[in-house]
Amino acid sequence: MRKLYLKDLTSIGCTGWDEPVFANLIGYIERNEIKPLLAKIFALEDIVHAQQEFTDRKHVGKFVLIPPAMTDEQSRLLRFKRR
């Protein structure tokens, strides 16, 4: 913190936001007004490796985990549960 106030820097953060904030953020991304910086993409099965790399803190940007594709049976069950 000492470096922050001695250099007259400003740090802004929050732990929550109003309802329209997330929708606005998605709109900015969809219109290519902002682009999230991706560090790396992992298959969900590689989550342990992703977590290890994340805790190393040598990356810049976000990690993305891609779940496996649903089988036809899983998709059918999901549609059934939503009814």
C-alpha positions in Angstrom: 0.0 0.0 0.0 2.9 2.3 0.7 3.9 2.3 -3.0 0.3 3.1 -3.9 -0.1 6.2 -1.9 3.4 7.5 -2.2 3.2 7.5 -6.0 -0.3 9.1 -5.9 -1.8 6.1 -7.7 -5.5 5.2 -7.5 -6.8 1.7 -7.1 -10.5 1.0 -7.8 -12.2 -2.2 -7.2 -15.5 -3.7 -6.0 -16.9 -7.0 -4.9 -20.4 -6.5 -6.4 -22.2 -4.4 -8.9 -25.6 -3.2 -9.9 -27.7 -5.4 -12.1 -27.1 -3.5 -15.5 -23.3 -3.5 -15.1 -22.9 -7.1 -16.3 -25.3 -6.7 -19.2 -23.4 -3.5 -20.3 -20.1 -5.3 -20.1 -21.4 -8.1 -22.3 -22.6 -5.5 -24.8 -19.2 -3.9 -24.9 -17.6 -7.3 -25.6 -20.2 -8.1 -28.3 -19.6 -4.8 -30.0 -15.8 -5.3 -29.9 -15.5 -2.1 -27.8 -13.4 -4.0 -25.3 -11.8 -7.4 -25.6 -10.9 -9.6 -22.6 -7.3 -10.6 -22.6 -7.0 -14.4 -22.7 -3.9 -15.9 -21.1 -4.7 -19.5 -21.9 -7.5 -22.0 -22.7 -7.7 -25.4 -21.0 -10.0 -28.4 -21.4 -12.0 -28.8 -18.2 -10.2 -32.2 -17.7 -7.0 -30.2 -17.3 -8.3 -28.1 -14.4 -5.6 -29.2 -12.0 -2.9 -28.0 -14.5 -4.8 -24.8 -15.0 -5.0 -24.2 -11.3 -1.3 -24.8 -10.9 -0.4 -22.3 -13.7 -2.9 -19.8 -12.2 -1.3 -20.0 -8.7 2.2 -19.5 -10.3 1.0 -16.0 -11.2 3.2 -15.8 -14.3 0.3 -15.1 -16.7 -1.4 -12.0 -17.9 -5.1 -12.3 -18.7 -7.8 -14.7 -18.0 -7.9 -18.5 -18.1 -10.8 -20.2 -19.9 -12.0 -23.7 -19.1 -13.9 -25.5 -21.9 -16.3 -28.2 -20.7 -16.6 -31.4 -22.8 -19.5 -31.5 -25.3 -22.7 -33.0 -23.9 -23.8 -36.3 -25.2 -27.3 -36.5 -26.8 -28.5 -38.3 -23.7 -27.2 -35.5 -21.4 -28.8 -32.9 -23.6 -32.1 -34.7 -23.6 -32.0 -35.0 -19.8 -31.2 -31.3 -19.4 -34.2 -30.3 -21.6 -36.4 -32.6 -19.5 -35.3 -31.1 -16.2 -36.0 -27.5 -17.4 -39.7 -28.3 -18.0 
